[in-house]
Amino acid sequence: MRSHHPRRSTAALTGTVVATGVVAAGAALVGAPDLFGLAGHRPFVWTVPFRVPVGAGLAGAAVVAGAVGTRWRRVLPSAAALALVAAGSVGTTLARGTAAGELPAARPGDVTVLAANVLKAQADPAGLARLAVDGGADVVSLPESDQALADDVAARIGSATGTPVQVFWARDLGGGGYGTALLVSQSLGPYRTTGQLAGGVKAVVTAAPVSGEGPVLAAAHTAAPVPDLLGAWAVEVKAVADWCANTPGSILAGDLNATLDHPGLHLRGSCVDAGEQTGTGARGTWPAKYPAAVGATIDHALADGNAWRAVGSSVRDIPGSDHRALLSRWRPVRSS
């Protein structure tokens, strides 16, 4: 008869439990570093935007571990832990929405915003104007634009719609002649710049209606989370999210170089995200050369949720850019 060894069985069980715990913790750290407050730190700051590829990798590891577990059953709990974390990562993505989206018909009082990073003014101005006109945009945010491109796009929109477009542009402190442009249709009335959120590595343009009636607007571009700019990136992303939360009637759009999982862009106060509200919150906007389902959602439209409700959003291709554009339609809460 085979003898029973309680100590050996207990040791084996303990080893399995410890191994499973280590695998589960490691998988959670990779798949959801935001839960541990690490999404703003290296290397997780660069992995958290790509939930689908990371989730797919964890799912692949779970399949391999499951196959091994058919022979060594002690591996099966680890396989289950990997599968659970993978499902959570993908589930979060699906909950935010990966659809391309669409805009409902505009109503009086609606404000439609186009955000399009134009890749150092290389995007096609005719294509940009067409996007704005076809989408019924009242406001256009153009990160990485120069003054000439901004003026060109505004002139084309004005010519196509018969309504003049105001142009506000600010230069990046990093040099190169590029900056961020805010285009505002005269249909919203005259606007003036406010100078808020100035002084960052990247330019942010803010403007308010001269009459005091209408949305307070911002076209935003923040520093990228590259190694030399992580500090500036953290400050600038938090600043735009705080501005949204603390500015009544605000609407902000642009390339924020962050996802909703990064700590600086954790929505607070009344600030809401158009994509999250309307089902495009996890559709990748960068890099455009890869399928949107696996990209990073770093271009956003935010607003004061006490004043505005997103009723639709749509992620579109931009001719000549490495980003996709985001169209969002906002409806006054009082008329919803």
C-alpha positions as a printed Julia matrix, in Angstrom:
336×3 Matrix{Float64}:
   0.0    0.0     0.0
   1.09   3.59   -0.79
   1.84   5.45    2.42
   0.27   8.83    3.12
   2.55  11.72    4.08
   0.56  14.59    5.64
   3.57  16.89    5.82
   4.37  16.36    2.15
   0.73  17.02    1.15
   0.6   20.15    3.29
   3.84  21.44    1.8
   2.58  20.77   -1.71
  -0.69  22.59   -0.98
   1.17  25.52    0.54
   3.46  25.72   -2.48
   0.48  25.72   -4.83
  -1.24  28.48   -2.87
   1.91  30.63   -2.79
   2.6   30.11   -6.49
  -0.99  30.95   -7.38
  -0.84  34.08   -5.24
   2.36  35.25   -6.88
   0.97  34.63  -10.39
  -2.31  36.36   -9.56
  -0.55  39.39   -8.07
   1.82  39.64  -11.02
  -1.02  39.34  -13.52
  -3.06  41.99  -11.7
  -0.06  44.29  -11.62
   0.41  43.94  -15.37
  -3.26  43.97  -16.31
  -4.55  46.63  -13.92
  -1.71  48.72  -12.46
  -4.18  51.56  -11.89
  -5.75  49.53   -9.07
  -2.42  49.72   -7.23
  -1.83  53.4    -7.93
   1.01  52.57  -10.31
  -0.43  53.65  -13.67
   1.54  56.9   -13.52
   4.87  55.18  -12.9
   7.35  53.37  -15.1
   6.87  50.99  -16.83
   3.1   50.85  -16.28
   2.51  54.36  -17.59
   3.31  52.91  -21.03
   1.38  49.64  -20.74
  -1.92  50.69  -19.17
  -3.18  52.42  -22.36
  -3.06  49.1   -24.2
  -5.54  47.0   -22.24
  -6.56  44.79  -25.16
  -3.04  43.65  -26.15
  -2.13  43.19  -22.49
  -5.36  41.27  -21.86
  -4.71  39.12  -24.92
  -1.2   38.35  -23.66
  -2.54  37.32  -20.26
  -5.21  35.2   -21.92
  -2.53  33.48  -23.99
  -0.53  32.8   -20.84
  -3.68  31.37  -19.24
  -4.18  29.0   -22.17
  -0.57  27.81  -21.95
  -0.84  27.35  -18.19
  -4.11  25.47  -18.64
  -2.49  23.12  -21.13
   0.35  22.47  -18.7
  -2.26  21.96  -15.98
  -3.71  18.97  -17.79
  -0.56  17.15  -16.71
   0.38  19.01  -13.53
  -2.85  19.95  -11.81
  -1.07  22.32   -9.44
  -0.76  24.77  -12.34
  -4.52  25.02  -12.9
  -5.18  27.61  -10.15
  -2.55  29.87  -11.72
  -4.18  29.41  -15.12
  -7.51  30.42  -13.62
  -5.96  33.53  -12.02
  -4.44  34.6   -15.34
  -7.75  34.07  -17.13
  -9.63  36.08  -14.49
  -7.31  39.08  -14.77
  -7.38  38.9   -18.57
 -11.17  38.88  -18.51
 -11.2   41.89  -16.18
  -8.88  43.87  -18.43
 -10.86  43.14  -21.58
 -14.16  43.61  -19.72
 -13.16  47.12  -18.65
 -12.37  47.95  -22.26
 -15.67  46.6   -23.54
 -17.61  48.47  -20.85
 -16.15  51.79  -22.01
 -16.96  51.0   -25.61
 -14.86  50.21  -28.68
 -17.36  51.25  -31.35
 -16.54  53.9   -33.95
 -19.64  55.74  -32.78
 -22.01  58.18  -34.45
 -23.61  61.54  -33.8
 -27.35  62.05  -33.44
 -29.02  64.91  -35.29
 -28.11  68.24  -33.75
 -30.69  70.24  -31.84
 -30.7   73.99  -31.17
 -28.22  74.69  -28.38
 -26.04  71.66  -29.09
 -22.29  72.21  -29.42
 -20.28  69.87  -31.63
 -16.53  69.6   -31.15
 -13.82  68.11  -33.37
 -10.45  67.18  -31.83
  -7.73  66.29  -34.34
  -3.99  66.05  -33.71
  -2.55  67.14  -37.06
   0.98  65.65  -36.74
   3.16  68.76  -36.98
   0.81  70.41  -39.46
   1.1   67.47  -41.91
  -2.61  66.6   -41.97
  -4.55  67.54  -45.08
  -6.39  70.85  -44.49
  -9.1   70.0   -47.01
  -9.74  66.68  -45.25
  -9.81  68.37  -41.85
 -12.28  71.0   -43.06
 -14.44  68.28  -44.59
 -14.48  66.39  -41.27
 -15.53  69.54  -39.45
 -18.21  70.55  -41.94
 -19.68  67.07  -42.4
 -19.74  66.61  -38.63
 -21.33  69.99  -38.02
 -18.48  71.1   -35.77
 -18.85  74.43  -33.98
 -15.47  74.07  -32.28
 -12.24  72.53  -33.61
  -9.17  71.63  -31.54
  -5.96  71.17  -33.54
  -2.94  70.02  -31.49
   0.41  70.1   -33.34
  -0.85  72.76  -35.72
   0.95  75.83  -36.94
  -0.73  79.18  -37.51
  -0.87  78.7   -41.27
  -2.7   75.35  -41.1
  -5.15  76.69  -38.51
  -5.95  79.7   -40.69
  -6.31  77.5   -43.77
  -8.72  75.07  -42.09
 -10.76  77.93  -40.61
 -11.04  79.63  -44.01
 -12.19  76.41  -45.66
 -14.82  75.8   -42.97
 -16.04  79.39  -43.2
 -16.27  79.18  -46.99
 -18.2   75.9   -46.88
 -20.66  76.99  -44.16
 -20.95  80.67  -44.87
 -20.12  81.44  -41.23
 -16.77  83.0   -40.23
 -14.5   81.05  -37.89
 -12.36  82.64  -35.19
  -8.82  81.3   -34.78
  -6.84  81.24  -31.54
  -3.36  79.69  -31.58
  -0.58  79.26  -29.02
   2.95  77.98  -29.6
   4.43  74.98  -27.78
   7.26  75.94  -25.45
   9.28  73.1   -26.94
   9.84  75.08  -30.13
   9.54  73.89  -33.7
   6.88  76.4   -34.71
   3.99  74.12  -33.73
   1.32  74.6   -31.12
  -2.38  74.18  -30.5
  -5.19  75.92  -32.34
  -8.75  76.54  -31.19
 -11.24  77.31  -33.96
 -14.63  78.69  -32.93
 -17.54  79.25  -35.28
 -19.03  82.73  -35.18
 -22.38  80.98  -34.7
 -21.42  80.71  -31.02
 -20.74  84.43  -30.87
 -17.43  86.27  -30.36
 -14.84  84.68  -28.06
 -11.75  85.98  -26.26
  -8.76  84.08  -24.93
  -8.42  83.81  -21.15
  -4.77  82.76  -20.82
  -5.58  79.91  -18.45
  -3.49  76.72  -18.52
  -0.64  78.52  -20.27
   3.03  77.86  -19.59
   3.2   74.09  -20.1
   5.56  72.17  -22.36
   2.65  71.8   -24.78
   0.14  74.54  -25.54
  -3.42  74.74  -24.24
  -5.72  77.47  -25.56
  -8.68  78.59  -23.44
 -11.4   80.99  -24.52
 -14.62  82.38  -23.09
 -17.66  83.97  -24.76
 -17.5   87.75  -24.74
 -21.2   87.9   -23.87
 -20.82  85.48  -20.98
 -23.35  83.16  -22.61
 -22.12  79.87  -24.03
 -19.5   77.2   -23.32
 -16.07  78.04  -21.94
 -13.72  76.32  -24.37
 -10.26  74.77  -24.38
  -8.16  73.12  -27.07
  -5.62  71.01  -25.22
  -2.35  69.25  -25.85
  -0.31  67.92  -22.95
   3.27  66.72  -22.75
   3.77  63.09  -23.74
   4.78  60.57  -21.05
   8.27  60.07  -22.46
  11.07  59.52  -19.9
  12.34  63.12  -19.89
   8.85  64.63  -19.56
   7.07  62.36  -17.08
   6.99  65.1   -14.46
   5.6   67.71  -16.84
   3.15  65.17  -18.25
   1.72  64.4   -14.81
   1.3   68.1   -14.0
  -0.26  69.06  -17.34
  -2.74  66.16  -17.53
  -3.96  66.85  -13.99
  -4.23  70.56  -14.78
  -6.58  70.06  -17.73
  -8.75  67.6   -15.79
  -8.91  70.02  -12.85
  -9.81  72.88  -15.21
 -12.7   70.8   -16.56
 -13.92  69.98  -13.05
 -13.6   73.54  -11.73
 -14.81  75.62  -14.69
 -18.61  75.92  -14.97
 -19.84  75.37  -18.51
 -16.48  74.05  -19.73
 -15.86  71.95  -22.84
 -12.3   70.79  -23.5
 -10.97  68.64  -26.33
  -7.64  67.52  -27.7
  -4.7   65.18  -27.37
  -4.28  64.62  -23.64
  -1.63  61.87  -23.99
  -3.41  59.92  -21.26
  -6.21  57.41  -20.84
  -8.88  57.39  -18.18
  -6.73  54.87  -16.28
  -3.85  57.31  -15.79
  -4.06  59.07  -12.42
  -4.04  62.6   -13.81
  -7.11  61.91  -15.94
  -9.19  60.21  -13.28
 -12.39  62.19  -13.72
 -13.45  64.19  -10.7
 -16.07  66.67   -9.71
 -18.6   67.22  -12.48
 -16.15  66.5   -15.34
 -17.35  63.84  -17.81
 -15.76  62.15  -20.84
 -17.72  62.04  -24.12
 -16.37  58.66  -25.18
 -17.15  57.02  -21.86
 -20.68  58.43  -21.93
 -21.45  57.41  -25.5
 -19.65  54.12  -26.15
 -16.35  55.09  -27.79
 -14.36  55.42  -24.55
 -11.93  52.62  -25.37
 -11.59  53.02  -29.12
  -7.94  53.7   -29.86
  -7.09  57.1   -31.28
  -3.32  56.49  -31.49
  -1.39  55.19  -33.33
  -3.68  55.34  -36.35
  -1.6   52.8   -38.3
  -2.86  50.02  -36.0
  -6.45  48.81  -35.63
  -8.46  51.03  -33.3
  -9.36  48.05  -31.12
  -5.77  47.7   -29.92
  -4.74  51.37  -29.81
  -4.54  53.86  -26.97
  -7.46  56.19  -26.29
  -5.52  59.39  -25.62
  -7.62  61.95  -27.52
 -10.58  63.11  -25.46
 -13.48  65.5   -25.18
 -14.35  66.5   -21.61
 -17.04  68.78  -20.24
 -18.7   70.09  -17.11
 -21.4   67.47  -16.61
 -23.56  69.93  -14.69
 -23.92  71.98  -17.88
 -23.41  69.51  -20.72
 -24.31  65.93  -21.58
 -22.59  64.02  -24.38
 -25.24  62.68  -26.75
 -22.87  61.17  -29.29
 -19.25  60.72  -30.28
 -17.46  59.34  -33.31
 -13.85  58.34  -33.94
 -12.76  59.18  -37.49
  -9.62  58.84  -39.61
  -7.58  61.99  -40.29
  -5.85  62.23  -43.66
  -2.11  62.61  -43.04
  -2.02  62.18  -39.25
  -0.86  59.47  -36.86
  -3.95  60.09  -34.69
  -7.63  59.51  -35.26
 -10.03  62.39  -34.77
 -12.79  62.55  -32.18
 -16.12  64.23  -32.89
 -18.39  64.81  -29.92
 -21.82  66.41  -29.62
 -22.8   68.07  -26.37
 -26.32  69.02  -25.33
 -27.17  71.51  -22.6
 -28.35  69.64  -19.51
 -31.28  72.03  -19.11
 -32.68  70.93  -22.49
 -31.89  67.2   -22.21
